[in-house]
Amino acid sequence: MVVDFYTVGVAMFAAMGTFFFGFDTGIATTTIAHDSWVNYMGHPSDGLTGAVVAVYIAGEAGGAITQTLIGDKLGRIRFMQLACIVVTIGVTIQTASVNMGMFLAGRAIAGLAVGGMVGTVPVYLSEIAPPNHRGLIAGVAGCGISFGTMMSNWVGFACSYAPYGPVQWRLPLGIQIPWGIVLFIGLSTFMPHSPRQLIRHGKIEQARIEFGKIRRDLRSHESQEEFALMRAQIDYEMEREVTSYSDIFRLFRHRALVCIAVQTMTSLTGVNVIQYYQTILFESLGISSHAILALAGAYGTIAFTTNVLTTCFLTDQWGRRKMILTGLTGVIIVEIYAAIMQLKFQNSDNRVGKGFAILGIYLFCCIYYGLLNSTTWLYGAEVVPMSLRSKMMGLAAASHFIVNVGLTEAGPTAFATIEQNYYYVFVGCTLFFLACAYMWFPETKNKTLEEIAAAFGDKVVTLTEHDVATENAVFEEKAKNEYDEDT
């Protein structure tokens, strides 16, 4: 089946939402590395430096919780529009900051928006993607994150050549302001609504129209059959719809725990700690400030390149389960390697050895972004039923961010005290989740979102040819009546 370029275009545009996550997260890496920022903010302590990251992640956790509360009520499009407004306010405050308090406030507000956006975009894309290409379409959300990371690092590097002063760090922050406005306009004009959510809200005919837009790869009878099955499954799930978390974990325990685990797992690989504080790690290896920013740019480029390649050629072909298991195994091996290299060469004059220590950080980047970032945000959205998808993805994203708050706040202090041994904390956590993934993460590739229920032992509704024919007859009769009224 040939992928529809309209749907790919929609996915790439929606990925501006996750681009914010990658860029505003990554820009902290180069911002705290600029002497001009350090001096302007009054030489903040290690704790305040950690707060630049931790406050942002705390905001993201709040945004993810907001998604669980109002995401379904507003709908995918409206919720993302709200996030666009909030993130524009947040990055404007950061750019205009005159003291550390104002800067941290801007970080928190931007984090609030991005935390809701980064959980909603994969949900939206998974719901508009065809099953055979869902890894590609929804995987674009992960590519948006890595593209933002790459751009933030290179922009930070380029601005290090600006005349010494606030422009070195204000300009990279200000670059974000137009993108929220552009995304808001696109969401208000040509972006299709999720047909699955429209069905859930009883807007059947509008759902049928939107489904026709995003599934132009199907013949007429195929489109009618898939729409009828999708509607029947969602109607069945709505009959079992629950609102309390106790009922969610009673009726959908396996699916809910997998959704949460896959996001908590990514935090505990240490990816954010390594990404945020790679400049500190490079500095500990005796590398100059300009070279540090260039190395951070290379890190982002590797992240984006590997993410795009695996999203295009591996996620749908190889499958989510294999990618997660292989990625976690690779993370364990590379983090042990990185810890040994830094222990051996961090305080030496061996330039070749220090090169091998840097290689460990880059190998981690390849494995995480190539195998895990291409998969985890998508997988979390796939495994939960329609009625719980926004709520559970918000809760899973919140768990991701809350764990990150503790890890990143402790980052500078941990690297200053236990140094490379901090890696072993992540090795132990990743080993635990590797065992969990092996036992409890089923494969989801090439299945519709409704068919995935069977992998967790839940009922999948089937329709007879008579049921499909009846559904189609009702639609055709309605279309005929509307045509007669128009003419």
C-alpha positions as CSV (number, residue, x, y, z in Angstrom):
1,M,0.0,0.0,0.0
2,V,1.4,3.4,-1.1
3,V,1.5,6.0,1.7
4,D,-0.7,9.0,1.1
5,F,1.3,12.2,0.8
6,Y,-1.6,14.3,2.2
7,T,-1.5,12.4,5.5
8,V,2.3,12.6,5.6
9,G,2.1,16.4,5.0
10,V,-0.4,16.7,7.9
11,A,1.9,14.6,10.1
12,M,4.9,16.8,9.3
13,F,2.9,20.0,10.1
14,A,1.5,18.6,13.3
15,A,5.1,17.6,14.3
16,M,5.7,21.3,14.9
17,G,4.1,20.6,18.2
18,T,6.7,18.1,19.2
19,F,9.4,20.3,17.6
20,F,8.7,22.7,20.5
21,F,9.5,19.9,22.9
22,G,12.8,19.1,21.3
23,F,13.8,22.8,20.7
24,D,12.8,24.3,24.0
25,T,14.2,21.3,25.8
26,G,17.5,21.4,23.9
27,I,18.0,25.1,23.9
28,A,18.6,24.9,27.7
29,T,21.7,22.8,26.9
30,T,23.4,25.7,25.0
31,T,21.8,28.5,27.0
32,I,23.4,27.4,30.3
33,A,26.7,26.9,28.4
34,H,26.9,30.6,27.4
35,D,29.1,32.7,29.7
36,S,26.9,35.7,28.7
37,W,23.9,34.0,30.2
38,V,25.7,32.9,33.3
39,N,27.0,36.4,34.0
40,Y,23.6,38.1,33.1
41,M,21.8,35.8,35.6
42,G,24.3,36.4,38.3
43,H,26.3,33.2,38.3
44,P,23.5,30.8,39.3
45,S,24.4,27.9,41.6
46,D,24.3,24.3,40.5
47,G,20.8,24.1,42.1
48,L,19.5,27.0,40.1
49,T,21.1,25.7,36.9
50,G,19.3,22.4,37.5
51,A,16.1,24.4,38.1
52,V,16.3,25.8,34.5
53,V,15.6,22.2,33.4
54,A,13.6,21.0,36.4
55,V,11.1,23.8,36.3
56,Y,10.5,23.3,32.6
57,I,9.9,19.6,33.1
58,A,7.6,20.3,36.1
59,G,5.6,22.5,33.7
60,E,5.5,19.7,31.2
61,A,4.1,17.4,33.9
62,G,1.4,20.0,34.6
63,G,0.6,20.2,30.9
64,A,0.3,16.4,30.7
65,I,-2.1,16.3,33.6
66,T,-4.1,19.1,31.9
67,Q,-4.4,16.9,28.9
68,T,-6.0,14.1,31.0
69,L,-8.5,16.6,32.3
70,I,-9.6,18.6,29.2
71,G,-7.9,16.9,26.3
72,D,-11.0,14.8,25.3
73,K,-13.4,17.7,26.0
74,L,-11.7,20.1,23.7
75,G,-10.6,17.6,21.1
76,R,-7.2,17.0,19.6
77,I,-7.3,20.1,17.3
78,R,-8.7,22.6,19.9
79,F,-6.3,21.3,22.7
80,M,-3.3,21.8,20.4
81,Q,-4.5,25.3,19.5
82,L,-4.7,26.2,23.2
83,A,-1.1,24.8,23.7
84,C,0.1,27.0,20.8
85,I,-1.2,30.2,22.6
86,V,0.4,29.2,25.9
87,V,3.8,28.2,24.4
88,T,4.0,31.5,22.6
89,I,3.5,33.3,25.8
90,G,6.1,31.2,27.6
91,V,8.9,31.6,25.0
92,T,8.2,35.3,24.8
93,I,8.7,35.6,28.6
94,Q,11.9,33.6,28.4
95,T,13.3,35.7,25.5
96,A,12.5,39.0,27.4
97,S,13.8,37.8,30.8
98,V,15.7,40.3,32.9
99,N,16.4,38.1,35.9
100,M,16.4,34.4,36.9
101,G,12.9,34.5,38.3
102,M,11.4,35.7,35.1
103,F,13.4,33.2,33.1
104,L,12.2,30.3,35.2
105,A,8.6,31.5,35.0
106,G,8.8,31.5,31.2
107,R,10.3,28.0,31.3
108,A,7.4,26.8,33.4
109,I,4.7,28.3,31.2
110,A,6.3,27.0,28.0
111,G,6.7,23.6,29.7
112,L,3.0,23.6,30.5
113,A,2.1,23.9,26.9
114,V,4.7,21.6,25.5
115,G,3.8,18.8,28.0
116,G,0.2,18.8,26.7
117,M,1.3,19.1,23.1
118,V,3.9,16.2,23.1
119,G,1.3,13.8,24.5
120,T,-1.5,14.9,22.1
121,V,0.4,15.0,18.8
122,P,1.2,11.2,18.8
123,V,-2.4,10.5,19.8
124,Y,-3.7,12.6,16.9
125,L,-1.3,11.1,14.3
126,S,-2.0,7.5,15.4
127,E,-5.7,8.1,14.9
128,I,-5.4,9.5,11.4
129,A,-2.7,7.0,10.2
130,P,-3.4,3.9,8.1
131,P,-2.3,0.7,10.0
132,N,0.4,-0.3,7.6
133,H,2.1,3.1,7.8
134,R,1.2,4.2,11.3
135,G,4.8,3.8,12.4
136,L,5.8,6.3,9.7
137,I,3.0,8.8,10.2
138,A,2.9,8.8,14.0
139,G,6.6,8.3,14.1
140,V,7.0,11.8,12.6
141,A,6.1,13.0,16.1
142,G,9.4,11.6,17.4
143,C,11.2,13.1,14.5
144,G,9.8,16.5,15.4
145,I,11.4,16.0,18.9
146,S,14.8,15.1,17.5
147,F,14.6,17.9,14.8
148,G,14.0,20.4,17.5
149,T,16.9,19.0,19.5
150,M,19.2,19.3,16.5
151,M,18.1,22.8,15.6
152,S,18.4,24.1,19.1
153,N,22.0,22.8,19.4
154,W,23.1,24.4,16.1
155,V,21.3,27.6,16.7
156,G,23.0,27.8,20.1
157,F,26.4,27.1,18.5
158,A,25.9,29.7,15.8
159,C,24.8,32.4,18.3
160,S,28.0,31.8,20.3
161,Y,29.8,33.7,17.5
162,A,27.5,36.7,18.1
163,P,29.0,39.7,20.0
164,Y,29.3,38.9,23.7
165,G,26.0,39.8,25.4
166,P,22.4,38.8,25.8
167,V,21.8,38.3,22.0
168,Q,23.8,35.1,22.3
169,W,21.0,33.5,24.3
170,R,18.0,35.7,23.6
171,L,18.0,35.1,19.8
172,P,17.8,31.3,20.0
173,L,14.9,31.6,22.5
174,G,13.1,34.2,20.3
175,I,13.3,32.0,17.2
176,Q,10.6,29.8,18.7
177,I,7.9,32.6,18.8
178,P,6.7,32.4,15.2
179,W,6.2,28.6,15.1
180,G,3.4,28.6,17.7
181,I,1.5,31.1,15.6
182,V,2.1,29.2,12.3
183,L,0.9,25.9,13.9
184,F,-2.2,27.7,15.3
185,I,-3.1,29.0,11.9
186,G,-2.7,25.5,10.3
187,L,-4.8,23.9,13.0
188,S,-7.5,26.5,12.3
189,T,-7.6,26.0,8.6
190,F,-6.6,22.7,6.8
191,M,-5.7,20.2,9.5
192,P,-8.3,17.3,9.6
193,H,-10.0,16.3,12.8
194,S,-9.6,12.8,14.1
195,P,-12.5,10.7,12.7
196,R,-12.2,8.4,15.7
197,Q,-12.8,11.2,18.1
198,L,-15.7,12.6,16.0
199,I,-17.3,9.1,16.2
200,R,-16.8,9.2,20.0
201,H,-18.7,12.5,20.1
202,G,-21.5,11.2,17.9
203,K,-20.5,13.3,14.8
204,I,-20.7,10.4,12.4
205,E,-21.1,12.1,9.1
206,Q,-18.3,14.6,9.8
207,A,-16.2,11.6,10.9
208,R,-16.9,9.9,7.6
209,I,-15.8,12.9,5.6
210,E,-12.6,13.3,7.6
211,F,-11.9,9.6,7.2
212,G,-12.3,9.9,3.4
213,K,-9.7,12.7,3.4
214,I,-7.0,10.7,5.3
215,R,-7.7,7.3,3.8
216,R,-7.7,8.1,0.1
217,D,-5.5,5.0,-0.4
218,L,-8.6,2.8,0.0
219,R,-11.2,1.8,-2.6
220,S,-14.8,2.8,-1.9
221,H,-15.9,-0.6,-0.4
222,E,-12.7,-0.9,1.6
223,S,-13.2,2.6,3.1
224,Q,-16.8,1.8,4.0
225,E,-15.9,-1.5,5.6
226,E,-13.0,-0.1,7.7
227,F,-15.1,2.9,8.8
228,A,-17.9,0.5,9.8
229,L,-15.6,-1.7,11.8
230,M,-14.0,1.4,13.4
231,R,-17.3,2.8,14.4
232,A,-18.6,-0.5,15.8
233,Q,-15.5,-1.0,18.0
234,I,-15.6,2.6,19.3
235,D,-19.3,2.2,20.1
236,Y,-18.6,-1.0,21.9
237,E,-15.8,0.6,23.9
238,M,-18.0,3.5,24.8
239,E,-20.5,1.1,26.4
240,R,-17.7,0.1,28.8
241,E,-16.4,3.7,29.1
242,V,-15.1,4.5,32.6
243,T,-14.1,7.7,34.3
244,S,-12.4,6.7,37.5
245,Y,-8.8,5.6,37.6
246,S,-9.7,2.7,39.8
247,D,-12.1,1.3,37.1
248,I,-9.5,2.0,34.4
249,F,-6.9,-0.1,36.2
250,R,-9.5,-2.7,36.9
251,L,-10.8,-3.1,33.4
252,F,-7.7,-2.2,31.3
253,R,-4.9,-2.8,33.7
254,H,-2.5,-4.4,31.2
255,R,-3.0,-1.7,28.6
256,A,-2.8,1.2,31.0
257,L,0.4,-0.1,32.7
258,V,2.1,-0.6,29.3
259,C,1.2,2.9,28.3
260,I,2.7,4.4,31.5
261,A,5.7,2.0,31.6
262,V,6.8,2.9,28.1
263,Q,7.1,6.6,29.0
264,T,8.6,6.1,32.4
265,M,11.1,3.8,30.8
266,T,12.4,6.4,28.5
267,S,13.1,8.8,31.3
268,L,15.0,6.2,33.3
269,T,17.3,5.4,30.4
270,G,18.9,8.8,31.4
271,V,18.4,10.4,28.0
272,N,17.3,13.8,29.3
273,V,20.1,13.9,31.8
274,I,22.7,13.0,29.2
275,Q,21.2,15.5,26.7
276,Y,20.8,18.4,29.1
277,Y,24.2,18.1,30.7
278,Q,26.3,16.8,27.8
279,T,28.0,20.3,27.9
280,I,29.0,19.6,31.5
281,L,30.2,16.1,30.5
282,F,32.3,17.5,27.6
283,E,33.7,20.3,29.9
284,S,34.8,17.6,32.4
285,L,36.8,16.0,29.6
286,G,38.7,19.3,29.1
287,I,37.0,20.5,25.9
288,S,36.8,24.2,25.1
289,S,33.4,26.1,25.1
290,H,33.1,26.6,21.4
291,A,34.0,22.9,20.7
292,I,31.4,21.9,23.3
293,L,28.6,23.7,21.5
294,A,29.8,22.1,18.2
295,L,29.8,18.7,19.8
296,A,26.2,19.3,21.1
297,G,25.2,20.3,17.5
298,A,26.7,17.0,16.2
299,Y,24.7,15.2,18.9
300,G,21.5,16.7,17.7
301,T,22.3,15.9,14.0
302,I,23.0,12.3,14.8
303,A,19.7,12.1,16.8
304,F,17.6,13.5,14.0
305,T,19.3,11.5,11.2
306,T,19.0,8.1,13.0
307,N,15.4,9.0,14.0
308,V,14.3,9.7,10.5
309,L,16.0,6.7,9.0
310,T,14.5,4.2,11.4
311,T,11.0,5.9,11.2
312,C,11.0,5.6,7.5
313,F,12.6,2.1,7.1
314,L,12.3,0.1,10.3
315,T,9.3,1.0,12.5
316,D,6.6,-0.5,10.3
317,Q,8.8,-3.2,8.8
318,W,10.5,-4.5,11.9
319,G,7.9,-3.7,14.5
320,R,7.6,-1.8,17.8
321,R,8.4,-4.7,20.1
322,K,11.7,-5.6,18.5
323,M,12.8,-2.0,18.3
324,I,12.1,-1.4,22.0
325,L,13.8,-4.6,23.1
326,T,16.9,-3.9,20.9
327,G,17.0,-0.3,22.0
328,L,16.9,-1.1,25.7
329,T,19.6,-3.7,25.3
330,G,21.8,-1.3,23.4
331,V,21.3,1.5,26.0
332,I,22.5,-0.9,28.8
333,I,25.7,-1.8,26.8
334,V,26.5,1.7,25.8
335,E,26.0,3.3,29.2
336,I,28.3,0.7,30.8
337,Y,30.9,1.5,28.0
338,A,30.5,5.3,28.6
339,A,30.9,5.0,32.3
340,I,34.1,3.0,31.9
341,M,35.5,5.4,29.3
342,Q,34.9,8.4,31.5
343,L,36.3,6.7,34.5
344,K,39.5,5.9,32.7
345,F,40.1,9.1,30.6
346,Q,38.1,11.9,32.3
347,N,41.1,13.1,34.4
348,S,43.9,12.1,32.0
349,D,45.7,13.8,29.1
350,N,44.9,11.0,26.7
351,R,43.1,12.8,23.8
352,V,42.4,9.6,22.0
353,G,40.9,8.1,25.2
354,K,38.7,11.2,25.6
355,G,37.6,10.7,22.0
356,F,36.4,7.2,23.0
357,A,34.5,8.7,26.0
358,I,32.7,11.2,23.7
359,L,31.9,8.2,21.3
360,G,29.9,6.7,24.2
361,I,27.6,9.7,24.3
362,Y,27.1,9.6,20.5
363,L,26.5,5.8,20.5
364,F,23.8,6.4,23.2
365,C,22.3,9.1,20.9
366,C,22.2,6.7,17.9
367,I,20.5,3.9,19.9
368,Y,18.0,6.0,21.8
369,Y,16.8,8.2,19.0
370,G,17.1,5.5,16.3
371,L,15.2,2.7,18.2
372,L,13.4,4.1,21.2
373,N,12.4,7.7,20.2
374,S,11.0,6.4,16.9
375,T,8.7,4.0,18.8
376,T,7.8,4.9,22.4
377,W,5.5,7.9,21.9
378,L,3.7,6.0,19.1
379,Y,3.5,2.8,21.1
380,G,1.9,4.4,24.1
381,A,-0.8,5.9,22.0
382,E,-1.5,2.6,20.2
383,V,-2.0,0.3,23.1
384,V,-4.9,2.1,24.9
385,P,-8.6,2.1,23.8
386,M,-10.1,5.2,22.1
387,S,-12.1,6.2,25.2
388,L,-8.9,6.4,27.3
389,R,-6.3,7.4,24.8
390,S,-5.9,11.0,25.6
391,K,-6.4,10.5,29.4
392,M,-3.8,7.7,29.6
393,M,-1.3,9.3,27.3
394,G,-1.5,12.4,29.5
395,L,-0.9,10.3,32.6
396,A,2.0,8.5,30.9
397,A,3.6,11.7,29.8
398,A,3.2,13.1,33.3
399,S,5.0,10.1,34.7
400,H,7.8,10.7,32.1
401,F,8.2,14.3,33.2
402,I,7.8,13.8,36.9
403,V,10.6,11.2,36.9
404,N,12.7,13.6,34.8
405,V,12.3,16.4,37.3
406,G,14.1,14.4,40.0
407,L,16.7,13.0,37.6
408,T,17.6,16.3,36.0
409,E,17.5,18.4,39.2
410,A,20.0,15.9,40.6
411,G,22.1,16.0,37.4
412,P,24.7,18.6,38.1
413,T,25.2,17.5,41.7
414,A,25.4,13.8,40.8
415,F,28.0,14.4,38.0
416,A,30.0,16.5,40.5
417,T,30.0,13.9,43.2
418,I,29.5,10.3,41.9
419,E,30.6,11.4,38.3
420,Q,30.3,8.6,35.8
421,N,28.7,6.2,38.3
422,Y,25.4,8.1,37.7
423,Y,25.3,6.0,34.5
424,Y,24.9,2.8,36.5
425,V,21.6,4.1,38.0
426,F,20.2,4.2,34.5
427,V,21.7,0.8,33.6
428,G,19.8,-0.8,36.5
429,C,16.5,0.9,35.6
430,T,16.8,0.1,31.9
431,L,17.5,-3.6,32.8
432,F,14.3,-3.7,34.8
433,F,12.3,-2.3,32.0
434,L,13.9,-4.6,29.5
435,A,12.5,-7.5,31.5
436,C,9.1,-5.8,31.6
437,A,9.0,-5.2,27.9
438,Y,10.0,-8.7,27.1
439,M,7.2,-10.2,29.2
440,W,4.3,-7.7,28.7
441,F,4.8,-5.6,25.5
442,P,2.9,-7.1,22.6
443,E,3.5,-6.3,18.9
444,T,1.2,-3.7,17.3
445,K,2.4,-3.3,13.7
446,N,0.1,-3.6,10.8
447,K,-3.0,-3.7,13.0
448,T,-5.7,-1.1,13.2
449,L,-6.0,0.7,16.5
450,E,-9.2,-1.3,17.1
451,E,-7.6,-4.7,16.3
452,I,-4.8,-4.0,18.9
453,A,-7.3,-4.8,21.6
454,A,-7.0,-8.5,20.8
455,A,-3.3,-8.5,21.8
456,F,-4.4,-7.6,25.3
457,G,-7.2,-10.1,25.5
458,D,-10.0,-7.5,24.9
459,K,-12.9,-8.1,22.6
460,V,-12.7,-6.9,19.0
461,V,-16.0,-6.4,17.3
462,T,-16.6,-8.1,14.0
463,L,-19.2,-7.2,11.4
464,T,-21.1,-9.4,8.9
465,E,-21.4,-8.4,5.3
466,H,-25.0,-7.5,6.2
467,D,-24.0,-5.1,8.9
468,V,-21.6,-3.3,6.6
469,A,-24.2,-3.2,3.8
470,T,-26.7,-1.7,6.2
471,E,-24.3,0.9,7.4
472,N,-23.4,1.8,3.8
473,A,-27.1,1.9,2.8
474,V,-27.9,4.4,5.5
475,F,-25.0,6.6,4.4
476,E,-25.9,6.5,0.7
477,E,-29.6,7.3,1.5
478,K,-28.5,10.3,3.6
479,A,-26.2,11.5,0.9
480,K,-29.0,11.2,-1.7
481,N,-31.4,13.2,0.5
482,E,-28.8,15.9,1.0
483,Y,-28.2,16.0,-2.8
484,D,-31.9,16.3,-3.5
485,E,-32.2,19.2,-1.0
486,D,-29.3,21.0,-2.6
487,T,-30.8,20.6,-6.1
